[in-house]
Amino acid sequence: YLSGASEDIRQRKLADWCDKLAVPPGFDFCRFLSTESEQLQWKAEGLPSDSLSIENALVILQGRQCPFLVDPSQQATEWLKKNLKDSRLEVINQQDSNFTTSLELAVRFGKTLIIQEVDSVEPLLYPLLRKEFTAQGPRSVILIGEKAVDFNEDFRLFLTTRNPAPVISSDSGSIVTEVNFTTTRAGLTGQLLAVTLQSEKPELEERKSKLLQAEEEKKVQLAQLEESLLQELATAEGNILENHTLLDSLNQTKANSLVIQEALQESSRIQVSLDQERDAFLPLAKTASTLFFVISDLYKLNNMYRFSLASFLRLFQRALSTKSDGSVTEVRIKTLSNTLQMLVYDYVCRSLFKADRLMFALHLAHGMHPDLFQQNEWELFTGLLVADMFRRQESMARVRDSLPTWVDPERASALNLLKNKLQTLYRTLTLDKTDLWAPFARSSQCEMEFPPHLAKKVSPFQQVLVVQALRPDRLQSAMSEFAAKALGLKHLSGGNFSLKRVVSHETVASEPILLVVSAGSDPSQDLQELAVTSVGKEHFHQVAMGQGQAEIALQLLNDCANSGDWLCLKNLHLVTSWLPTLEKELNSLEPNPNFRLFLTAEVHPRFPAILLQTSLKLTYESPPGIRNNLVRTIESWTPEFLANGSVTRAQSLFAVAWLHAVVQERRTFIPQGWTKFYEFSQSDLRAATDILERLLARSEGGVVPWEYMHGLMENAIYGGRIDNTFDINVLKSYLL
């Protein structure tokens, strides 16, 4: 009944039942219904080793109703296939064209059938699930659709879905058993601990497995001795006390039983010792589990920010693969935790728009380092504490009159909120000392000018709260400084990537590359250039999605997957209703290792969660900061392109790249930088570079006709996007 519930609900209910039934403490539900050897076999077949998965396996294999596995990571489904491989197993998808025929044959011949991709229970399955048999002589017949099919008693049915929120109606919910394999914090901790031990201490897991097997064998021997003892007593004839053969057998059985019990006790002591060694790596598993659930919350900000457990496990394996320096376990765990945090930070940042990266850094700091925040501080910072900002007897005028002279009157409400909600901090600040706070008030970098003797009494995040209340103009810099220190970074520069490096080193044929674009940006040209240099123009195909393109796209998808070509499907946000079909088609492919699928889409609230989780996401926009922009531009140019020509040409290319970075970065400071957002893109840089190349080729002595170049930049390439006189003057000042 609780197979669809989370782990904490199961434990609470089980504890209640044990209490009401007076079950002795230490009762283990899993050990009661299965043996250690069975559990070891399940783990060897790929079942996650946490208690939730073991409980779910018991429900699947011992339950009476048809199991419906909610399995986003597909680990349980793969385990089930291995577990049932000797049971005449057949695996089909609910969307297959031959679904009905396969179902009929499985029912008739008593096969074990796993139906995948079941987003909702088909009405076709209801008679089977309800067991609506009709007796025809010695045969049982069941109706599938409009066809009566002989029912074989050996037939077994399992339903699975990767959708974390499948549609299970009330009528179907009563005839299937939902088995929830959605990742839980405790379950993931156990799974990550097992992965860690396989990498760091494989001998521990091996010793424990052998120990458990030996323990199980001894338990079997003990049960056999007890059974033989009862058998001998039952078949004994005459006076038992005078039956010397029986007495000798009983004494021998007792001696063997004592030896086995001593061996079991010794095994238990060794197992406790091994568990203590295993638990030494538990802090790393807990840290990694917390990290996964921190990034899992990002979808609440933007539907496109979804990440799968499979991608996180790959990052975890990469962190574990870092070479050990032979340090003690505690130091090694700290090193691995920091490495994993940096890998996850970079991986997630390149999937976020740059406007959200600072938010993510703060969210990560809050989730991973809760000790940096005292009670009510985070709530005040995020605006959750907004109650009674002023006492009834106080008016706005009185609050402003009570402000220190150096504080801007417009900050009265914010400062009063800080005073009421964090009274101890407010008293510590002594804001009435004007001489102490004068440098802070005047500084253009006030976050770096916090009064020195107060900086030791006030935590780094409390300093951010002070900046938020008194100098909001410097809040972004203060937040960046705090997040960088909390995460152990020199600066928050995550998210920069080279498309060529990502595609060549991090992609596989089965994982699509989703380029999340902002309005007006188009990565098609960059993709085409990469494809030409990597696989050749004839092996790169593009389809702009729209009306009537779905069948063409699916045909090309299958052709490219077989031949190993590259395919780009553009503007998927225009066909969100078709995307579940695309996702299921991708899941059924067995692609050529050279195949790569690129998808481009703008943000859309109805973009399917499963496709987002199974894709490698990259946001396609200008990088934050002039330096990062220059680095991306130079990385996009091949070494041959940069080396071809004179020093003047290289200097001119750098000047073009610098101008491009500046005009893009000024968009961060609207309306001071530009009066509005202009869609300066890579196509502008490409046009400027092409014009420069042509001018250099025509000029004598390699001299660039800068006046001509400036005119094109001002009136066509960049200036052609500008419709404001002030902004044109800004562009001129950079050109001159």
C-alpha positions in Angstrom: 0.0 0.0 0.0 2.9 2.4 0.6 5.0 1.5 -2.5 4.2 4.8 -4.1 5.1 6.8 -0.9 8.4 8.4 -0.1 11.0 6.9 2.3 10.2 9.0 5.4 6.4 8.2 5.1 7.2 4.5 4.9 9.5 4.6 7.9 6.9 6.5 10.0 4.1 4.1 9.1 6.2 1.0 9.7 7.3 2.4 13.1 3.6 3.0 14.0 2.7 -0.6 13.1 5.6 -2.1 15.0 4.6 -0.1 18.0 0.9 -1.2 17.9 1.8 -4.8 17.3 4.6 -4.8 20.0 7.2 -6.0 17.4 10.6 -6.3 19.1 13.1 -3.5 18.3 15.5 -4.1 15.5 12.9 -5.6 13.2 14.1 -5.4 9.6 11.3 -5.5 7.0 13.6 -6.3 4.1 15.4 -9.1 6.0 12.0 -10.6 7.0 10.8 -10.9 3.4 14.1 -11.7 1.7 17.5 -13.3 2.4 20.9 -11.5 2.2 21.9 -13.6 -0.8 18.8 -12.5 -2.7 19.6 -8.8 -1.9 23.2 -9.4 -3.0 22.0 -10.9 -6.2 19.7 -7.9 -6.9 22.6 -5.5 -6.3 24.8 -7.4 -8.6 22.1 -7.1 -11.3 22.2 -3.3 -11.0 19.6 -2.5 -8.3 20.6 0.6 -6.3 21.7 -0.5 -2.8 19.6 1.8 -0.7 16.8 0.5 1.5 14.1 2.2 -0.6 15.1 0.3 -3.7 15.3 -3.0 -1.8 11.7 -2.4 -0.5 10.5 -1.6 -3.9 12.1 -4.8 -5.3 10.1 -6.8 -2.8 6.9 -5.2 -3.8 7.6 -5.8 -7.5 8.6 -9.5 -7.1 6.1 -10.5 -4.4 3.1 -8.2 -4.9 -0.1 -9.6 -6.3 -1.1 -6.6 -8.5 0.7 -5.5 -11.7 3.6 -3.2 -10.7 3.8 0.3 -12.2 7.4 1.5 -11.9 7.9 5.3 -11.8 11.6 5.2 -12.7 13.1 8.5 -14.0 16.7 7.2 -13.9 15.8 3.8 -15.5 18.1 2.0 -13.1 15.3 -0.1 -11.7 14.0 -0.9 -15.2 17.4 -2.2 -16.3 17.6 -4.3 -13.1 14.2 -5.8 -13.7 15.3 -6.8 -17.3 18.3 -8.6 -15.9 16.3 -10.2 -13.1 13.7 -11.6 -15.4 16.0 -12.5 -18.3 15.4 -16.2 -17.8 11.6 -15.8 -17.7 10.9 -15.6 -21.5 11.2 -11.9 -21.3 9.9 -9.5 -23.9 10.3 -5.7 -23.7 8.1 -3.3 -25.8 7.1 0.4 -25.8 3.5 1.4 -25.4 3.9 3.6 -28.6 5.1 0.7 -30.8 3.1 0.0 -33.9 2.9 -3.7 -33.1 2.0 -3.2 -29.4 -1.4 -4.9 -29.5 0.0 -8.0 -31.4 2.9 -8.3 -29.0 0.5 -8.1 -26.0 -1.7 -10.8 -27.5 1.2 -13.2 -28.1 2.6 -12.7 -24.6 -0.7 -13.4 -23.0 -1.3 -16.5 -25.2 2.1 -18.1 -24.8 2.8 -17.1 -21.1 5.6 -14.6 -21.6 6.9 -12.0 -19.2 6.1 -8.6 -20.7 7.7 -5.3 -19.7 5.8 -2.3 -21.2 8.0 0.9 -21.2 7.1 4.6 -21.7 3.6 4.1 -20.0 2.6 7.7 -19.3 -0.9 6.6 -18.6 -2.6 3.1 -18.4 -4.2 2.3 -21.7 -7.8 1.1 -21.6 -6.7 -1.9 -23.6 -4.9 -3.2 -20.5 -7.8 -2.9 -18.1 -9.3 -6.4 -18.6 -5.8 -7.9 -18.0 -5.2 -5.8 -14.9 -8.7 -6.6 -13.5 -8.3 -10.3 -14.4 -11.6 -10.4 -16.1 -11.3 -14.0 -17.3 -14.0 -16.0 -19.0 -14.0 -19.8 -18.6 -14.5 -21.8 -21.8 -14.2 -25.4 -20.7 -10.7 -26.0 -19.3 -9.4 -22.7 -20.9 -9.4 -19.2 -19.5 -10.1 -16.5 -22.1 -9.6 -12.7 -21.8 -10.7 -9.9 -24.0 -7.9 -7.7 -25.5 -9.5 -5.0 -27.5 -12.2 -6.8 -29.5 -10.4 -10.1 -29.6 -10.7 -13.0 -27.2 -7.3 -14.5 -26.4 -6.4 -17.7 -24.5 -4.8 -16.7 -21.1 -1.7 -18.6 -20.1 -1.1 -18.8 -16.3 2.6 -18.1 -16.7 1.9 -14.6 -18.2 3.4 -11.7 -16.1 3.0 -8.0 -16.8 5.2 -5.0 -15.6 4.6 -1.3 -16.5 7.4 1.3 -16.4 7.7 5.0 -17.1 10.5 7.6 -17.0 8.0 10.4 -16.4 8.3 11.5 -12.7 4.6 12.5 -12.7 2.6 10.0 -14.7 -1.1 10.2 -15.1 -2.6 7.5 -12.9 -6.4 7.9 -12.8 -8.5 6.7 -9.8 -9.8 3.7 -11.7 -6.3 2.6 -12.9 -4.8 3.4 -9.5 -6.9 0.6 -7.9 -5.7 -2.1 -10.3 -1.9 -1.4 -10.4 0.7 -1.0 -7.7 2.6 2.2 -8.1 6.3 1.7 -7.2 8.1 5.0 -6.8 11.8 4.9 -7.6 12.0 8.7 -7.7 15.3 9.7 -6.0 15.2 10.5 -2.3 17.9 12.2 -0.2 18.5 9.1 1.9 18.3 6.8 -1.0 20.7 8.8 -3.1 23.1 9.0 -0.1 23.2 5.2 0.0 23.7 4.9 -3.7 26.5 7.4 -3.8 28.2 5.7 -0.8 28.3 2.4 -2.8 29.7 4.2 -5.8 32.4 5.9 -3.6 33.4 2.6 -2.0 33.7 0.9 -5.4 36.1 3.6 -6.4 38.0 4.3 -3.2 37.8 1.0 -1.2 36.7 -1.8 -3.6 38.2 -4.4 -1.2 35.7 -3.3 1.5 32.7 -4.1 -0.6 34.2 -7.3 -1.8 35.0 -8.5 1.8 31.5 -7.6 2.9 29.9 -9.5 0.0 32.0 -12.6 0.8 31.2 -12.2 4.4 27.4 -12.0 3.8 27.6 -15.0 1.4 29.4 -17.1 4.0 27.0 -16.0 6.7 24.0 -17.0 4.5 25.6 -20.4 3.9 26.0 -20.9 7.6 22.4 -20.0 8.2 21.3 -22.5 5.6 23.5 -25.2 7.3 22.0 -24.3 10.7 18.4 -24.6 9.2 19.4 -28.0 7.7 20.7 -29.2 11.0 17.5 -28.2 12.8 15.5 -29.9 10.1 17.5 -33.2 10.3 17.3 -33.1 14.1 13.5 -32.9 13.9 13.4 -35.6 11.3 15.5 -38.0 13.4 13.3 -37.3 16.4 10.2 -37.9 14.4 11.4 -41.3 13.0 13.1 -42.6 16.2 11.7 -45.9 17.5 11.6 -47.2 21.0 13.0 -45.4 24.1 14.9 -42.3 22.9 17.1 -42.4 26.0 18.4 -45.9 25.1 18.9 -45.1 21.4 22.7 -44.5 21.4 22.8 -43.8 17.7 20.3 -41.0 18.0 22.0 -39.6 21.1 25.3 -39.5 19.3 23.7 -37.8 16.3 22.0 -35.2 18.6 25.3 -34.4 20.3 27.0 -34.0 16.9 24.2 -31.8 15.7 24.5 -29.7 18.9 28.3 -29.3 18.5 27.9 -28.3 14.8 25.2 -25.8 15.8 27.4 -24.2 18.4 30.3 -23.9 15.9 28.0 -22.3 13.4 26.5 -19.9 15.9 30.0 -18.8 17.0 31.0 -18.3 13.4 27.8 -16.2 12.9 28.6 -14.1 16.0 32.2 -13.5 14.7 30.8 -12.6 11.3 28.5 -10.1 12.9 31.5 -8.5 14.7 33.5 -8.3 11.5 30.5 -6.8 9.7 30.2 -4.1 12.3 33.9 -3.3 11.8 33.5 -3.2 8.0 30.4 -0.9 8.4 32.5 1.5 10.5 35.1 1.7 7.7 32.4 2.2 5.1 30.8 5.0 7.1 34.1 6.9 7.0 33.0 8.0 3.5 29.5 8.8 4.5 30.1 12.6 4.7 31.1 12.7 1.1 27.9 10.8 0.1 25.8 13.1 2.2 27.5 16.2 0.7 26.9 14.9 -2.9 23.3 14.0 -2.2 22.6 17.5 -0.8 24.3 19.0 -3.9 22.1 17.1 -6.3 18.9 18.3 -4.5 20.2 21.9 -4.5 20.5 21.9 -8.3 17.2 20.0 -8.6 15.4 23.0 -7.2 16.4 25.2 -10.1 13.4 24.3 -12.3 11.3 26.4 -10.0 13.1 29.5 -11.4 13.0 28.4 -15.0 11.5 25.3 -16.6 14.6 24.8 -18.7 16.9 24.3 -15.7 16.4 20.6 -15.2 19.1 18.1 -14.5 19.1 14.3 -14.4 20.6 11.9 -11.9 22.5 10.2 -14.6 24.4 13.4 -15.6 25.1 14.1 -11.9 26.5 10.5 -11.4 28.8 11.1 -14.3 30.1 14.2 -12.6 30.5 12.3 -9.4 32.5 9.6 -11.2 34.7 12.3 -12.7 35.4 13.7 -9.2 36.2 10.3 -7.9 38.7 9.7 -10.8 40.9 12.5 -9.6 44.2 11.0 -8.4 44.6 10.3 -4.7 47.7 11.9 -3.1 47.8 9.2 -0.4 46.3 11.6 2.2 44.2 10.4 5.1 40.5 9.7 4.6 39.3 13.0 6.0 41.5 15.1 3.8 40.6 13.0 0.7 36.9 13.4 1.4 37.4 17.2 1.7 39.3 17.3 -1.6 36.7 15.2 -3.4 33.9 17.4 -2.0 35.5 20.5 -3.3 36.3 18.9 -6.7 32.7 17.7 -7.1 31.3 21.2 -6.1 33.4 22.9 -8.7 32.5 20.4 -11.4 28.8 20.7 -10.7 29.1 24.5 -10.5 30.7 24.8 -13.9 28.4 22.2 -15.4 25.2 23.9 -14.2 26.4 27.5 -14.9 26.8 26.8 -18.6 23.1 25.7 -18.6 22.0 28.9 -17.0 21.5 32.4 -18.5 24.1 34.7 -17.1 21.4 36.8 -15.4 20.7 33.7 -13.2 24.2 32.6 -12.4 24.7 34.9 -9.4 21.4 33.6 -8.0 22.6 30.0 -8.4 25.9 30.8 -6.7 24.0 32.2 -3.7 21.5 29.3 -3.7 24.4 26.8 -3.8 26.2 28.6 -1.0 23.0 28.5 1.1 22.3 24.9 0.4 25.8 23.6 0.9 27.0 25.9 3.7 24.0 26.5 6.0 26.4 27.3 8.9 27.1 30.7 7.2 23.6 31.9 7.8 21.9 32.6 11.1 18.2 32.5 11.9 16.0 34.8 9.8 19.0 36.2 7.8 18.2 34.3 4.5 14.5 35.0 4.9 15.2 38.7 5.3 17.6 38.8 2.4 15.1 37.1 0.0 12.1 39.2 1.1 10.2 36.6 3.0 10.2 38.7 6.2 8.1 41.7 5.4 5.8 41.8 8.5 5.1 45.0 10.4 7.9 47.2 9.2 6.9 50.0 11.5 5.5 50.1 15.0 2.0 51.6 15.2 3.2 54.6 17.2 5.9 55.4 14.7 5.3 57.3 11.5 7.6 57.4 8.5 8.7 60.9 9.5 9.8 59.7 13.0 11.7 56.8 11.5 13.6 59.2 9.1 14.3 61.6 11.9 15.9 58.8 14.0 18.2 57.8 11.2 22.0 58.4 11.5 22.9 61.6 9.6 25.0 59.7 7.0 22.2 57.3 6.0 20.2 58.2 2.9 16.5 58.9 4.0 15.3 56.7 1.2 16.8 53.7 3.1 14.6 54.3 6.2 12.2 51.4 5.6 15.0 48.9 4.7 17.1 49.9 7.8 14.0 49.8 10.1 13.2 46.2 8.9 16.8 45.2 9.6 16.5 46.8 13.1 13.3 45.0 13.9 14.1 41.5 12.6 17.9 41.3 13.5 18.1 43.4 16.7 21.4 41.9 17.9 23.1 42.7 14.6 21.7 46.2 14.6 23.1 46.9 18.0 26.5 45.5 17.0 26.7 47.9 14.0 26.6 51.1 16.1 25.4 53.1 13.0 25.2 56.3 15.0 29.0 56.6 14.9 29.3 58.8 11.8 33.2 58.8 11.8 33.3 55.0 11.8 30.9 54.7 8.9 31.9 57.7 6.8 34.4 55.7 4.6 31.7 53.1 4.0 29.1 55.8 3.0 31.5 57.6 0.6 33.3 54.6 -1.0 32.6 53.5 -4.5 33.3 49.9 -3.3 31.7 50.0 0.1 31.6 46.2 0.3 35.4 46.4 0.6 35.3 49.3 3.1 33.4 47.7 6.0 34.6 49.1 9.3 37.6 46.8 10.2 36.9 46.2 13.9 33.2 45.4 13.1 34.2 43.0 10.3 35.5 40.6 12.9 32.2 40.7 14.8 29.8 40.5 11.8 29.6 37.5 9.6 30.2 37.8 5.8 26.5 37.3 5.0 25.5 39.9 7.6 27.8 42.3 5.8 25.8 41.6 2.6 22.6 42.4 4.6 24.0 45.7 5.7 25.0 46.6 2.0 21.4 45.6 1.0 19.9 47.9 3.5 22.2 50.9 3.2 24.0 50.7 -0.2 21.8 48.7 -2.6 23.8 50.2 -5.5 26.7 47.9 -4.5 24.6 44.8 -3.6 25.5 42.8 -6.7 29.2 43.2 -6.1 28.7 42.3 -2.4 26.7 39.2 -3.3 29.4 38.1 -5.8 32.2 38.6 -3.3 30.3 36.6 -0.6 29.3 33.7 -3.0 32.9 33.4 -4.3 34.4 33.2 -0.8 31.7 30.8 0.4 32.3 28.4 -2.6 36.1 28.7 -2.4 36.3 30.5 -5.8 38.5 33.4 -6.8 35.7 34.9 -8.8 32.3 33.7 -10.2 33.3 33.0 -13.8 31.5 29.7 -14.3 29.5 29.0 -17.5 32.2 29.8 -20.1 32.6 27.0 -22.6 33.9 26.3 -26.1 31.3 24.5 -28.2 34.0 22.6 -30.0 35.6 21.4 -26.8 32.3 20.4 -25.3 31.2 18.5 -28.4 34.6 16.7 -28.8 35.1 15.8 -25.1 31.8 15.6 -23.3 29.1 14.4 -25.7 27.9 10.9 -26.6 25.6 9.7 -29.4 22.7 8.9 -27.1 22.6 12.4 -25.4 21.2 15.4 -27.4 22.9 18.8 -27.1 20.2 21.4 -26.3 21.2 25.0 -27.0 18.9 27.2 -25.1 18.9 30.6 -26.9 17.7 34.0 -26.0 15.5 35.9 -28.4 17.4 37.1 -31.5 20.4 34.8 -31.1 21.0 32.0 -33.6 23.8 29.4 -33.1 23.2 27.8 -36.6 26.2 29.4 -38.2 28.6 28.4 -35.4 27.2 24.9 -35.5 27.6 24.7 -39.2 31.2 25.9 -39.1 32.0 23.3 -36.3 30.3 20.6 -38.4 32.3 21.5 -41.5 35.6 21.2 -39.7 34.6 18.1 -37.7 32.6 15.8 -40.1 32.2 17.8 -43.3 29.4 19.8 -44.8 27.8 16.8 -46.5 27.4 15.1 -43.1 25.5 17.9 -41.4 21.8 18.4 -41.7 19.4 21.1 -40.4 15.7 21.3 -40.1 13.8 24.4 -39.0 10.8 23.1 -37.1 7.4 24.3 -38.0 4.2 23.1 -39.6 4.7 19.9 -41.6 8.3 19.4 -40.6 7.7 16.6 -38.0 7.8 13.6 -40.3 10.8 15.0 -42.2 12.6 15.5 -38.9 11.9 12.0 -37.7 13.0 10.5 -41.0 16.3 12.5 -40.9 16.8 11.5 -37.2 16.7 7.8 -38.0 18.8 8.2 -41.1 21.5 10.3 -39.3 21.5 7.9 -36.3 22.2 5.0 -38.6 24.8 6.7 -40.8 26.6 8.7 -38.0 25.8 12.1 -39.4 25.1 15.3 -37.4 21.6 16.7 -37.2 20.3 20.0 -35.9 16.6 20.6 -35.2 15.9 24.3 -34.7 13.2 26.2 -32.9 11.8 23.4 -30.9 9.8 25.9 -28.7 7.4 26.2 -31.7 6.5 22.5 -31.6 6.3 21.6 -27.9 3.3 19.3 -28.4 5.4 17.1 -30.7 8.4 16.9 -28.4 7.2 13.9 -26.3 7.2 11.9 -29.6 10.7 13.1 -30.4 11.9 12.1 -26.9 10.4 8.6 -27.2 11.9 8.2 -30.6 15.3 9.2 -29.2 15.0 6.7 -26.4 14.3 3.8 -28.8 17.4 4.6 -31.1 20.6 2.6 -31.2 22.7 5.3 -32.8 26.0 5.1 -34.6 28.8 6.3 -32.1 29.6 9.3 -34.5 26.0 10.5 -34.5 25.3 13.9 -32.7 21.9 15.6 -32.3 21.7 19.3 -31.7 18.5 21.0 -30.6 17.9 24.8 -30.4 15.0 26.3 -28.4 14.0 29.4 -26.6 12.6 29.2 -23.0 9.2 27.6 -22.9 7.1 26.6 -19.8 5.8 23.5 -21.5 9.0 22.1 -22.7 9.0 18.3 -21.6 10.9 17.7 -18.4 12.3 14.3 -19.6 13.8 15.7 -22.7 15.4 18.5 -20.7 16.9 16.1 -18.2 18.3 13.8 -20.8 20.0 16.5 -22.8 23.3 18.3 -22.3 22.2 21.9 -22.0 24.2 24.9 -23.1 22.9 28.5 -23.0 23.8 30.4 -26.1 24.4 34.1 -25.2 27.4 36.4 -24.8 29.5 35.5 -21.8 29.5 37.8 -18.7 32.5 40.2 -18.6 34.8 41.6 -21.3 37.6 39.1 -20.5 35.3 36.1 -20.8 33.9 37.4 -24.1 37.3 37.9 -25.5 38.3 34.4 -24.5 35.3 32.8 -26.2 35.9 34.8 -29.4 39.6 33.8 -29.6 38.8 30.2 -28.8 36.2 30.2 -31.7 39.1 31.1 -34.1 41.3 28.2 -35.1 45.1 28.4 -34.6 45.5 28.3 -38.4 43.2 31.3 -38.8 45.1 33.4 -36.2 48.5 32.4 -37.5 47.7 33.2 -41.1 48.9 36.7 -41.8 51.0 39.6 -40.4 51.2 41.0 -36.9 49.0 44.0 -38.0 46.3 41.5 -39.0 46.4 39.8 -35.5 46.3 43.2 -33.8 43.4 44.3 -35.9 41.5 41.0 -35.1 42.0 41.6 -31.4 40.7 45.2 -31.8 37.5 43.9 -33.5 37.1 41.2 -30.8 37.5 43.8 -28.1 34.9 46.2 -29.6 32.5 43.3 -29.9 33.0 42.4 -26.3 32.5 46.0 -25.1 29.3 46.6 -27.1 27.8 43.4 -25.7 28.9 44.0 -22.1 27.4 47.5 -22.1 24.0 45.9 -22.4 24.4 44.8 -18.8 24.1 48.4 -17.7 20.9 49.6 -19.3 20.1 52.5 -19.4 23.6 53.8 -18.6 25.4 51.5 -21.1 22.8 51.6 -23.9 19.4 53.2 -23.8 17.9 49.8 -24.7 18.9 46.2 -25.4 20.4 45.8 -28.8 20.8 42.3 -30.3 24.5 42.4 -31.1 25.4 38.8 -31.9 28.1 36.5 -33.3 26.9 37.3 -36.8 28.1 41.0 -36.3 31.5 39.8 -35.2 31.7 37.4 -38.2 30.7 40.3 -40.6 33.3 42.6 -39.1 36.0 39.9 -39.3 35.1 39.2 -43.0 35.3 42.9 -43.9 38.6 43.3 -42.1 40.0 40.2 -44.0 38.9 41.7 -47.4 40.3 45.1 -46.7 43.7 43.7 -45.6 43.8 41.5 -48.8 43.2 44.6 -51.0 45.5 47.0 -49.1 49.1 47.6 -50.0 51.6 46.9 -47.3 49.1 45.4 -45.0 47.8 48.8 -43.8 44.1 48.8 -42.7 42.0 51.6 -44.1 40.5 52.4 -40.7 38.4 55.3 -41.8 36.5 53.0 -44.2 36.3 50.3 -41.6 34.9 52.7 -39.0 32.2 53.9 -41.5 31.0 50.3 -42.1 31.0 49.6 -38.3 29.1 52.8 -37.5 26.6 52.7 -40.3 26.1 49.0 -41.1 27.5 46.2 -39.0 26.9 47.5 -35.4 25.4 50.9 -36.0 22.7 49.4 -38.2 21.1 47.9 -35.1 21.1 51.3 -33.2 18.2 53.7 -33.4 19.2 56.3 -30.8 21.5 59.3 -31.3 23.0 59.0 -27.9 23.9 55.4 -28.5 25.4 56.2 -31.9 27.7 58.7 -30.2 28.8 56.1 -27.7 29.6 53.7 -30.5 31.6 56.4 -32.3 33.6 57.1 -29.2 34.8 53.5 -29.1 35.5 53.4 -32.9 37.6 56.6 -32.7 
